[in-house]
Amino acid sequence: MGAVETMEQFFELLNDGQRDDALKLMDEKVEMRVHVLGSVRTLRGLENAGGWFLRADKGLKMIPGGVRDTGVNYECDLLVLRPGAASQHLDATFRVEAGKITAINLTPR
């Protein structure tokens, strides 16, 4: 499964509330970088990076737009919706190898 197919499945599962199934598409050694207020937080491993998604508010939705498929990288403008919070646009890059998400980079627009 390529990057686009993997990410379409990931977002479909995540947005349907099937977070555990979405995380099965992540590699055990996934690395996730989240850029917030001028600093970067790096989460390593499925327990930490996947936990970020599991701990998110119920009703979390991530809607990709402006998708760019660059081979193993899936880049998009990501609209993040959380109940009771303002929507947020992120520049997102997901690296997919052998059908597994190996790296995530989320940066505010």
Residue pairs with C-beta under 8 A, 6 or more apart in sequence:
1 9
1 99
2 69
2 96
2 99
3 69
3 71
3 72
3 73
3 74
3 94
3 95
3 96
4 67
4 69
4 74
6 25
6 74
6 96
6 99
6 100
6 101
7 64
7 74
7 76
7 94
7 96
7 101
9 25
10 22
10 25
10 94
10 101
11 62
11 63
11 64
13 19
13 21
13 22
13 25
14 22
14 53
14 60
14 61
14 62
15 61
15 62
15 63
17 58
19 53
19 54
20 54
22 53
23 46
23 50
23 53
23 54
25 99
25 100
25 101
26 46
26 49
26 50
26 100
26 101
27 46
27 97
27 100
27 101
27 102
28 45
28 46
29 44
29 45
29 46
29 102
30 44
30 45
30 46
30 49
30 50
30 100
30 101
30 102
30 103
30 104
31 42
31 43
31 44
31 49
31 102
31 103
31 104
32 42
32 43
32 44
32 48
32 49
32 52
32 103
32 104
32 105
32 106
33 40
33 41
33 42
33 43
33 103
33 104
33 105
33 106
34 40
34 41
34 43
34 52
34 106
35 105
35 106
35 107
35 108
36 108
43 49
43 51
43 52
49 104
53 60
56 82
57 82
57 83
57 84
57 85
58 83
59 81
59 82
59 83
60 80
60 81
60 82
61 79
61 80
61 81
61 82
62 78
62 79
62 80
62 81
63 78
63 79
63 81
64 76
64 77
64 78
64 79
64 92
65 76
65 77
65 78
65 79
66 76
66 77
67 74
67 75
67 76
68 74
68 75
68 76
72 95
72 96
72 97
73 93
73 94
73 95
73 96
74 93
74 94
74 95
74 96
75 91
75 92
75 93
75 94
76 92
77 89
77 90
77 91
77 92
77 109
78 89
78 90
78 91
78 92
78 106
79 87
79 88
79 89
80 87
80 88
80 89
80 90
81 87
88 108
89 108
89 109
90 106
90 107
90 108
90 109
91 106
91 107
91 108
91 109
92 104
92 105
92 106
92 107
93 103
93 104
93 105
94 101
94 103
94 104
94 105
95 101
95 102
95 103
95 104
96 102
